[in-house]
Amino acid sequence: MDSNLVSYSLQYACIVIEATLIVYLARSGGLRKWSGAVWYVLSLLAAAVSRAITLCKYGITSRQYFYVYWSTDFLLVTAAFLMVCLLFRRACFRQEKLWRFVRLLLAFVFVLVVGVSGLILSHKYSDLFPYFVFEFNQNIYFACLVLNTLLYLLLQHIESVDDQLGLLVCGVGIQFAGPAATLALVHLTTGEHFAQWLNSLTIPLCTLAMLLVWAYAIVCVRDRGTEVPRHEIPAFAEATAD
């Protein structure tokens, strides 16, 4: 009961911060500048509210909650992938040749994930929704973790002066890395109770940490994205283009 109380408290704290961030950006005129983060936060907020309403009305073991949970989970992982793509675009703002290479890479990763996830259809065709969605969500989630790590390394390579972008990437890393570790633990222990309990707490806790990092980046960090980078990387961009 105590663990459920902590988990629900974390989830409701996330809802408050998400709503506060949206209102702040709307009032400060930053919705367009932070469009990627805004859409992802809106997705988080919509998923959390939908799940909370369904949970209160039908209960956690209901069929309605099952479909709402996995449908919103599909929404979240898709929004996460799109957000990572937008962060890559912002990082490659001054490097068009590099962006063309990255764009192809992102498209290839998405098609690969859909293809690999589709293999489950040959084994579980009668239960298309739960099995395909679960497989797709898991694969795209880990793909986002890898892509976000590559994005962080890219920012270090080009020595980006966009401090806000750096914090956004770090926040995403926090949200993906923690649950990825606990999900791996769940698989290794074949669903042992402690691993599932740890995972149920880690997911909202890491989301809360990400939101706090993003709030700091949006509210407190000065935008230096338009300044001249510390050095250009024409050789790297040309190499990737070739």
N, C-alpha and C positions, 0 to 999 in steps of 0.2 A: 504493500500500500504506500509506503514511504517513497519507494522508487517511482511509482506512478505519479505521486504528487510532485516530485522533483521534475519528472519529465514533462508533465502538464504545465508546471510553472515556467520552465524554459521555453516551451512552445508559445505560451501566451506572452512572455517577454519578447520573443521574436516578432509576434504579431504587432505589438505596441511599437517596437523600433521600426519595423517595415512601414507601418502607417505613418509614423512620424517623419521618416525620410522622404516619403512620397509628398507629404504635405509641405515639408521644408523646400524641396526642389520645385514644387509647383508655385509656391509663393516667391521664391527667389529667382524664378525664370531659368532654372537649370535643367529642365526636363529634356531639352534637345541635346544639350552638351553631354549629359549623362544618360543618353537614351538606352545604351546597352544595360547599364546597371538598373535603370528604372524598370525596364521590361522584366528583368530577372527578379527584382524585388516584388513587382506586381504579381509575377507568377508564384513566388513564395507566399505572398499574402493571400492570393486567391485559393491556393491549395490548402493553406492552413485553415482558413475560414470555412471552406467547403467540408474539410474533414471534421472540424469541430462541430459544425451544425449536424452533419450526418451521424457523428458519434453520439451526440446528445439525444438525437431523435430515434435512432434505430439500434444503437449499441455496437460494441466492437466486434461481435460475432455475426452480425447481420450480413446478408448478401449485398445490401445497398452500400454498406461501408466498404466492403471488399472491392466493389467496382469503382467507387469514388476514390478510394485510396490508390489503386493501381492506375486509374486514369489520370489522376493528378500527379502521380509519380512519373508517368510518361511525359506529361506537360513539363515537369521540372527538369528532367534530364535533357529534353529537347531544347528548352530555354537556356540551360547551362551550356550546351554546345554552341548555340547561337551567340551567347554572351562571350564565350572564349574566342569565337571567330571575330567578333567586334573588337575585342581587346587586341588581337593580332593586327587588325586593320589600323587601330590607333598606334600601335608600336611601329608599324611599317609606313606611317604617314608620309615620311620623307624618302622612302625607299620603294619606288614603284616597281622596279625589277624584282626586288625581294618579295614584294607583296604578290606579284603574279605567281611566283613559285609557291609561296605559302598558301595562296588561294587554291591552287591545284592539290596541294597536300591535304588541306582540310576537306575538300570535296572527296578525295580518294579515301580518307579515313572514314567519312560518313557512309559512303557506299560500301566500304569493307565491313563496317559494323552491321549495316542492314543485311548484307549478304550472309555474314556469319550467323547472325541472329535468325535469319530465315531458314537455316539448316534444321532448326528445331521443328519446323512444320512437318518434316518427313517422319518424325517420331511422335508428335503430339498434335496431330491435325484436328482431332476431335475437340481439343481444348485450346483453340487458337489464341483466344484473348489472354488468359493468364500466363501461358507458357511463353508465347512470343514476346509479350510486353515485359515479363520478368527478365528474359534473356537479353532483349534489346536494352532495357534500362541498365542492367548490370554492365553490359559491354560499352555502352556510350558513356557511362559513369567513369569507368576506368580509362577510356580514351580521353575524356576531358582532363583527368588527372595527369596523364602523360603529356597531353598538349599544353597544359598550364605549366608544367615543369619545363618544357621546351621554350615556352614564351618567357619564363623567368630567365633562362640561360641566354635567350636572345637579347633581353634588356641589358644583361650584364655585358654582353659582347659589344653592343652598339653604344654602351655607356649613356643610356637615355637620361635626359634631364627632366622627364615627365614623372615627378615624384608621386603625383596622384595615381598614375597608371601603375607604378610600382606597388603601391599599397593595395590597389584593386587586385592585382595578381597575387599578392601575398595573402589577401583575404580569401580568395578563391582556393588557394593552396591549403589553407587551414580547413576550409569546409570539406574539401575532397580527401585530404590525407587521413584525417582522423577516422571517418567512417570507412574508408578503404581498408585501414588496418583492422578495425573491429569486424568488418564483413569477412575479411580473410580468416580471422580467428574463429568466426562462426562456422565457416566451411571446414576449417581444420579440426574443429571439435565436434563436427556433425550436429550442430545445433544445440550444444550443451547450454544449460539454463543460464549460467553465469555469463557466457559469451553473448547470448541474446540480450540479457539485461544490460550489459556494458554497451552493446551496440545501440540499444534504445535510448540510452542517456547521451552517448557520444554524438549522435546525429544532431539533435537540437542544440547541444552545447557548442559544437563546431559552427553551426549556422549562426548562433548568437555571437560567437567570436568574430565571424566574418562580417556580420552586420556592424559590429562596433568598430572594426578596422575601416570599413567603408564609410561609416559616419564620420570618423576622424579625417579620412581623406577628403570627403566632400566639404566638411564644415571648416576644418582647421588648416589644411595644407594649401599653400599658395600655388596657383597654376603657373607652371613654367614651361608648358607644352609648346609655346610658340617661340621659345628662345632657341638660339643656335646650338645644336648638339656639340658635345665636347670634341668629337671628331667624326668624320664621315667614314663609311665603310664601302667605298665603291668596289673594291676588289672582291669582298664577300658577296655583295649583291650581284656582280657580274658572274661570279662562279656559280651561284645558285641558279641564275637565269640560264646559264649554259647547260 
